[in-house]
Amino acid sequence: MTGKKVWLITGAGRGLGVDIAKAVLAAGHSVVATGRDAAKVAAAVGVHDNLLTTKLDVTRRPDAKATVEAAVAKFGRLDVLVNNAGNFFAGFFEELSPEQVRNQIETLLFGPMNVTRAVLPVMRKQRSGLLLTISSTAGIVGQTFCTAYAAAKFGRAWMGSKVATPPSSPTPS
């Protein structure tokens, strides 16, 4: 990857998302750092000329669309999407409520789908872009105590492999 790029990072309010955002900024790129609480994201990542922080609940398609629009309005393009946002509900399958399972799958599977759907038209128009999805070996091997997490991560890895058509390919008419 050469030249200055614009990165959109979900789940940038803590953990790996903060680390990725800071590393990308330090490398001289621009960052759209997102989270459910934009003020928390801004406090975690810090102040930088090449930084835009936005509220993004990945489970809400309108949030994803608004974030992509804000990114393009500020930086003129979008080169890299890092689907990092996540959550974790642990417990034996029968102990997890249907709401916990739905929340896990909404955040870890449908959330990245929402953001990817919002980003791909921009990348296809640019005829370039990179999608990075943070997953887990739990999606491959799973474990008894994290069934909902493993199911969502498996779906996330599968989705990533199926959306592999390069953004340089034109959108079918």
C-alpha positions as CSV (number, residue, x, y, z in Angstrom):
1,M,0.0,0.0,0.0
2,T,1.6,3.2,-1.1
3,G,0.7,6.9,-0.6
4,K,-1.6,8.4,2.0
5,K,-4.7,6.3,2.6
6,V,-8.0,6.9,4.4
7,W,-8.9,4.2,6.9
8,L,-12.3,3.6,8.5
9,I,-12.0,1.6,11.7
10,T,-15.0,0.3,13.6
11,G,-14.8,-0.3,17.4
12,A,-12.1,2.3,17.8
13,G,-13.1,3.3,21.4
14,R,-10.9,0.7,23.1
15,G,-8.6,-2.2,22.7
16,L,-7.4,-3.3,19.3
17,G,-9.4,-0.6,17.5
18,V,-7.5,2.2,19.4
19,D,-4.2,0.6,18.7
20,I,-4.9,0.3,15.0
21,A,-6.1,3.9,14.8
22,K,-3.0,5.2,16.5
23,A,-0.6,3.1,14.4
24,V,-2.3,4.2,11.2
25,L,-2.2,7.9,12.2
26,A,1.5,7.5,13.2
27,A,2.2,6.0,9.7
28,G,0.9,9.3,8.2
29,H,-2.6,8.1,7.0
30,S,-6.0,9.5,7.7
31,V,-8.4,7.8,10.0
32,V,-12.2,7.7,10.5
33,A,-12.4,6.2,14.0
34,T,-15.8,5.0,15.0
35,G,-17.7,3.7,18.0
36,R,-21.1,3.9,19.7
37,D,-19.8,6.9,21.7
38,A,-17.9,9.3,19.5
39,A,-16.6,11.3,22.5
40,K,-15.2,8.1,24.0
41,V,-13.5,7.3,20.7
42,A,-12.0,10.8,20.5
43,A,-10.7,10.5,24.1
44,A,-9.1,7.1,23.4
45,V,-7.5,8.0,20.1
46,G,-6.6,11.6,20.9
47,V,-6.5,14.8,18.7
48,H,-5.0,14.7,15.2
49,D,-5.4,16.7,12.1
50,N,-6.0,13.5,10.0
51,L,-8.6,12.1,12.4
52,L,-12.4,12.1,12.1
53,T,-14.4,10.5,15.0
54,T,-18.0,9.5,14.4
55,K,-20.8,7.7,16.2
56,L,-21.3,4.3,14.6
57,D,-23.4,1.5,16.0
58,V,-22.6,-1.1,13.4
59,T,-26.0,-2.8,13.9
60,R,-27.6,0.4,12.5
61,R,-27.4,0.7,8.7
62,P,-28.2,4.5,8.8
63,D,-25.2,5.0,11.1
64,A,-23.0,3.1,8.6
65,K,-24.2,5.2,5.7
66,A,-23.8,8.5,7.6
67,T,-20.2,7.5,8.6
68,V,-19.2,6.7,5.1
69,E,-20.7,10.0,3.8
70,A,-18.9,11.9,6.5
71,A,-15.6,10.2,5.7
72,V,-15.9,11.0,2.0
73,A,-17.0,14.6,2.7
74,K,-13.9,15.2,4.9
75,F,-11.2,13.1,3.1
76,G,-12.6,12.7,-0.4
77,R,-12.2,8.9,-0.5
78,L,-12.1,5.8,1.6
79,D,-9.3,3.2,1.0
80,V,-9.4,0.7,3.9
81,L,-12.2,-0.6,6.1
82,V,-11.3,-2.4,9.3
83,N,-14.3,-4.3,10.6
84,N,-13.2,-4.5,14.2
85,A,-16.2,-3.7,16.4
86,G,-17.3,-6.6,18.6
87,N,-18.8,-7.9,21.8
88,F,-18.7,-11.2,23.7
89,F,-21.3,-13.1,25.7
90,A,-19.9,-16.2,27.4
91,G,-21.8,-19.1,28.7
92,F,-23.2,-22.5,27.8
93,F,-25.6,-22.3,24.9
94,E,-28.6,-23.1,27.0
95,E,-27.6,-20.3,29.5
96,L,-27.5,-17.6,26.9
97,S,-30.8,-15.7,26.4
98,P,-32.2,-15.4,22.8
99,E,-31.5,-11.7,23.2
100,Q,-27.8,-12.3,24.0
101,V,-27.4,-14.6,21.0
102,R,-29.2,-12.1,18.7
103,N,-27.1,-9.2,20.0
104,Q,-23.9,-11.2,19.5
105,I,-24.8,-12.1,15.9
106,E,-26.2,-8.6,15.1
107,T,-22.9,-7.0,16.3
108,L,-20.4,-9.5,15.0
109,L,-22.0,-10.6,11.7
110,F,-24.7,-8.3,10.5
111,G,-22.8,-5.2,11.8
112,P,-19.8,-5.8,9.5
113,M,-22.2,-6.5,6.7
114,N,-23.9,-3.1,7.2
115,V,-20.6,-1.2,7.2
116,T,-19.2,-3.2,4.2
117,R,-22.4,-2.5,2.3
118,A,-22.0,1.2,2.9
119,V,-18.3,1.2,2.0
120,L,-18.3,-1.0,-1.2
121,P,-20.0,1.5,-3.5
122,V,-17.4,4.1,-2.7
123,M,-14.5,1.6,-3.2
124,R,-16.0,0.3,-6.5
125,K,-16.4,3.9,-7.8
126,Q,-12.7,4.5,-6.9
127,R,-11.8,1.1,-8.4
128,S,-9.7,0.4,-5.3
129,G,-10.0,-0.5,-1.7
130,L,-9.2,-3.0,1.0
131,L,-11.5,-4.8,3.4
132,L,-10.0,-6.1,6.7
133,T,-12.2,-8.1,9.0
134,I,-11.0,-9.0,12.5
135,S,-12.1,-12.4,13.3
136,S,-11.1,-15.2,15.6
137,T,-10.0,-18.8,15.6
138,A,-13.3,-19.4,17.5
139,G,-15.0,-19.1,14.1
140,I,-13.0,-22.1,13.0
141,V,-12.8,-24.3,16.0
142,G,-15.4,-22.9,18.4
143,Q,-15.7,-23.8,22.1
144,T,-18.5,-24.9,24.3
145,F,-18.5,-21.7,26.3
146,C,-18.7,-19.3,23.4
147,T,-21.3,-20.8,20.9
148,A,-22.9,-17.5,19.9
149,Y,-19.5,-15.8,19.5
150,A,-18.2,-18.7,17.5
151,A,-21.3,-18.9,15.2
152,A,-21.0,-15.1,14.5
153,K,-17.2,-15.3,13.9
154,F,-17.7,-18.3,11.5
155,G,-20.3,-16.3,9.6
156,R,-18.0,-13.2,9.5
157,A,-15.1,-15.2,8.1
158,W,-17.4,-16.9,5.5
159,M,-18.8,-13.5,4.5
160,G,-15.3,-12.0,4.1
161,S,-14.3,-14.8,1.8
162,K,-17.4,-14.4,-0.4
163,V,-17.2,-10.6,-0.7
164,A,-13.7,-11.1,-2.2
165,T,-14.6,-9.5,-5.6
166,P,-12.0,-6.7,-5.8
167,P,-13.5,-3.2,-5.5
168,S,-11.7,-2.5,-8.8
169,S,-14.4,-4.7,-10.5
170,P,-17.3,-2.5,-11.7
171,T,-20.6,-2.8,-10.0
172,P,-23.0,-5.0,-12.1
173,S,-25.8,-3.0,-13.7
